[in-house]
Amino acid sequence: MEKDTNIAWELGKIKEEVLKMGRLLEEQVYNSVKALAEKNLDLANEVVKKDDIVDQMELEIEKKCLSILALQQPMAKDLRLIATILRIIIDMERMADHSEDIARTTIDLYDQPYIKRLIDIPRMGTVAGQMVELAINALINEDTSLAMSIIPLEQEMDALYNQVFRELLSYMMQDPKTIPQATRLLLVAGNLERVGDHATNLAEMVVYMVEGKRIDINRAARSQT
């Protein structure tokens, strides 16, 4: 009984740290897109700087999870929770890397007027942030219904990416001078689309943690379009 109590307490603390990492990640996604849309160089540099904090949080959470595995030998659902956390912190760190990439694009394009007003990319940023928040809340609350409710957001993200791709491709075809910047903006859209994919990975792992089964949310999203 004492062992179970210890594991529950330690896992509770780790979930709190995952929540903190998730909130910082949401902030990174939001600020990276805000910096791009507003040409805010200070905010872009802040995003780049805070990526190191996300990296450190991943390492600390991983160390604590491995310590529980080695010393407490958790079973059943506790073991699945630890496996889930070890997996999702990798996805979360990669999402932070995508945010950093967007911030660096902002820095690189700072002196250039944009070839068009940014509309759909900020929308993608909003959806990406919503997906991250939803997936993190699903994990903390161990709520599979909440995890599955990410499907409409995944569909919206894909639609927005396709819209951005078509629009930027049109600009490049009409005026070759726009190709360098349009390519960078397309990479930004790709970064946000990947953030969405990682968020769906988180949601899938929540279902695995709670129910012990694996699902493909991307496939489910495509089947509903």
C-alpha positions as CSV (number, residue, x, y, z in Angstrom):
1,M,0.0,0.0,0.0
2,E,2.8,2.4,0.9
3,K,4.5,1.7,-2.4
4,D,1.3,2.4,-4.3
5,T,0.9,5.7,-2.4
6,N,4.5,6.7,-3.2
7,I,4.0,6.0,-6.9
8,A,0.7,7.9,-7.0
9,W,2.3,10.9,-5.3
10,E,5.3,10.9,-7.6
11,L,3.2,10.5,-10.7
12,G,1.0,13.3,-9.5
13,K,4.1,15.6,-9.3
14,I,5.3,14.5,-12.7
15,K,1.9,15.3,-14.2
16,E,2.1,18.8,-12.7
17,E,5.4,19.2,-14.4
18,V,4.0,18.0,-17.7
19,L,1.2,20.5,-17.4
20,K,3.7,23.3,-16.8
21,M,5.7,22.1,-19.9
22,G,2.5,22.0,-21.9
23,R,1.5,25.6,-20.8
24,L,4.9,26.9,-21.8
25,L,4.6,25.0,-25.1
26,E,1.2,26.7,-25.8
27,E,2.8,30.0,-25.1
28,Q,5.7,29.2,-27.5
29,V,3.3,28.3,-30.3
30,Y,1.2,31.4,-29.8
31,N,4.1,33.8,-29.4
32,S,6.0,32.5,-32.4
33,V,3.1,33.1,-34.7
34,K,2.3,36.5,-33.1
35,A,5.9,37.5,-33.6
36,L,5.7,36.6,-37.3
37,A,2.4,38.3,-37.9
38,E,3.4,41.5,-36.1
39,K,7.1,41.5,-37.1
40,N,7.9,41.5,-33.4
41,L,11.7,40.9,-33.2
42,D,11.9,40.9,-29.4
43,L,9.1,38.4,-29.1
44,A,10.8,36.2,-31.7
45,N,14.0,36.3,-29.8
46,E,12.2,35.4,-26.6
47,V,10.7,32.3,-28.2
48,V,14.2,31.2,-29.4
49,K,15.6,31.7,-25.9
50,K,12.8,29.8,-24.1
51,D,13.3,26.7,-26.3
52,D,16.2,25.8,-24.0
53,I,13.8,25.9,-21.0
54,V,11.5,23.4,-22.8
55,D,14.5,21.2,-23.5
56,Q,15.5,21.2,-19.8
57,M,12.0,20.4,-18.7
58,E,11.9,17.4,-21.0
59,L,15.2,16.1,-19.5
60,E,14.0,16.6,-15.9
61,I,10.7,14.8,-16.5
62,E,12.4,12.0,-18.3
63,K,14.9,11.5,-15.4
64,K,12.0,11.3,-12.9
65,C,10.1,8.8,-15.0
66,L,13.1,6.6,-15.3
67,S,13.7,6.8,-11.6
68,I,10.2,5.5,-10.9
69,L,10.7,2.7,-13.4
70,A,14.0,1.7,-11.8
71,L,13.0,2.0,-8.1
72,Q,9.3,1.5,-7.8
73,Q,8.6,-1.0,-10.6
74,P,5.1,0.3,-11.4
75,M,2.5,-2.0,-12.9
76,A,-0.6,-1.9,-15.2
77,K,-2.0,1.6,-15.6
78,D,0.8,3.4,-13.7
79,L,3.3,1.8,-16.1
80,R,1.2,2.9,-19.1
81,L,1.1,6.4,-17.7
82,I,4.9,6.6,-17.4
83,A,5.3,5.1,-20.9
84,T,2.8,7.8,-22.2
85,I,4.6,10.6,-20.5
86,L,8.0,9.5,-21.8
87,R,6.5,9.4,-25.3
88,I,4.6,12.7,-25.2
89,I,7.5,14.8,-23.8
90,I,9.4,13.9,-27.0
91,D,6.5,15.2,-29.1
92,M,6.2,18.3,-26.9
93,E,9.9,19.1,-27.3
94,R,9.6,18.7,-31.1
95,M,6.6,21.1,-31.1
96,A,8.7,23.6,-29.3
97,D,11.4,23.2,-31.9
98,H,8.9,24.0,-34.6
99,S,7.9,27.1,-32.7
100,E,11.6,28.1,-32.6
101,D,11.9,27.6,-36.3
102,I,9.0,29.9,-36.9
103,A,10.6,32.5,-34.6
104,R,13.8,32.2,-36.5
105,T,11.9,32.8,-39.8
106,T,10.5,36.0,-38.3
107,I,14.1,37.1,-37.5
108,D,15.3,36.3,-41.0
109,L,12.3,38.1,-42.7
110,Y,12.3,41.0,-40.4
111,D,13.6,43.6,-43.0
112,Q,11.4,42.3,-45.8
113,P,7.8,43.5,-46.4
114,Y,5.6,40.4,-46.6
115,I,4.4,39.5,-50.1
116,K,0.9,39.3,-48.8
117,R,-1.1,39.9,-45.6
118,L,-0.8,36.9,-43.3
119,I,-4.3,35.6,-42.6
120,D,-4.4,31.8,-42.7
121,I,-1.0,31.2,-41.0
122,P,-2.2,33.1,-37.8
123,R,-5.4,31.0,-38.0
124,M,-3.2,27.9,-38.2
125,G,-1.3,29.1,-35.1
126,T,-4.6,29.5,-33.2
127,V,-5.7,26.0,-34.1
128,A,-2.3,24.6,-33.2
129,G,-2.5,26.2,-29.8
130,Q,-6.0,24.8,-29.3
131,M,-4.9,21.3,-30.2
132,V,-2.0,21.4,-27.8
133,E,-4.2,22.7,-25.0
134,L,-6.8,20.0,-25.7
135,A,-4.3,17.2,-25.8
136,I,-2.6,18.3,-22.6
137,N,-5.9,18.6,-20.7
138,A,-6.9,15.2,-22.0
139,L,-3.7,13.8,-20.5
140,I,-4.0,15.5,-17.2
141,N,-7.6,14.5,-16.8
142,E,-7.1,11.1,-18.4
143,D,-10.1,11.9,-20.6
144,T,-10.4,9.9,-23.8
145,S,-13.5,11.8,-25.0
146,L,-11.5,15.0,-24.8
147,A,-8.7,13.4,-26.7
148,M,-10.9,12.3,-29.5
149,S,-12.5,15.7,-29.8
150,I,-9.2,16.8,-31.4
151,I,-10.4,15.4,-34.7
152,P,-12.3,18.5,-36.0
153,L,-9.3,20.6,-35.2
154,E,-7.0,18.2,-37.1
155,Q,-9.4,18.5,-40.1
156,E,-9.4,22.3,-39.8
157,M,-5.6,22.3,-39.6
158,D,-5.3,20.3,-42.8
159,A,-7.7,22.5,-44.7
160,L,-5.8,25.6,-43.7
161,Y,-2.5,24.1,-44.7
162,N,-3.8,23.2,-48.1
163,Q,-5.2,26.7,-48.5
164,V,-1.8,28.3,-47.6
165,F,0.0,25.9,-49.9
166,R,-2.2,26.7,-52.9
167,E,-2.1,30.5,-52.3
168,L,1.7,30.7,-51.9
169,L,2.2,28.4,-54.9
170,S,0.1,30.8,-56.9
171,Y,2.3,33.7,-55.8
172,M,5.4,31.8,-56.8
173,M,4.0,31.0,-60.2
174,Q,3.0,34.6,-60.9
175,D,6.2,36.2,-59.8
176,P,9.4,34.2,-59.3
177,K,10.8,37.0,-57.1
178,T,8.4,35.9,-54.4
179,I,9.8,32.4,-54.3
180,P,12.4,32.8,-51.5
181,Q,9.9,34.4,-49.1
182,A,7.0,32.3,-50.1
183,T,9.1,29.2,-49.5
184,R,9.9,30.4,-46.0
185,L,6.2,31.1,-45.3
186,L,5.3,27.7,-46.6
187,L,7.8,26.2,-44.2
188,V,6.1,28.1,-41.4
189,A,2.8,26.6,-42.4
190,G,4.5,23.2,-42.4
191,N,5.8,23.7,-38.9
192,L,2.4,24.5,-37.7
193,E,0.9,21.5,-39.4
194,R,3.5,19.4,-37.7
195,V,2.6,20.9,-34.4
196,G,-0.9,19.7,-35.1
197,D,0.4,16.2,-35.9
198,H,2.3,16.0,-32.7
199,A,-0.7,17.1,-30.8
200,T,-2.7,14.3,-32.3
201,N,0.1,11.9,-31.2
202,L,-0.5,13.2,-27.7
203,A,-4.2,12.5,-27.9
204,E,-3.6,9.0,-29.3
205,M,-1.3,8.3,-26.4
206,V,-4.0,9.4,-23.9
207,V,-6.3,6.8,-25.4
208,Y,-3.5,4.2,-25.1
209,M,-2.8,5.2,-21.5
210,V,-6.5,5.0,-20.4
211,E,-7.8,2.1,-22.5
212,G,-4.7,0.2,-23.5
213,K,-5.5,0.4,-27.2
214,R,-3.9,2.2,-30.0
215,I,-5.8,4.4,-32.5
216,D,-4.9,6.5,-35.6
217,I,-6.6,9.9,-35.2
218,N,-5.3,11.2,-38.5
219,R,-7.0,8.3,-40.2
220,A,-10.2,8.9,-38.3
221,A,-10.0,12.6,-39.3
222,R,-9.6,11.7,-43.0
223,S,-12.5,9.3,-42.9
224,Q,-14.8,12.0,-41.7
225,T,-14.0,14.5,-44.5
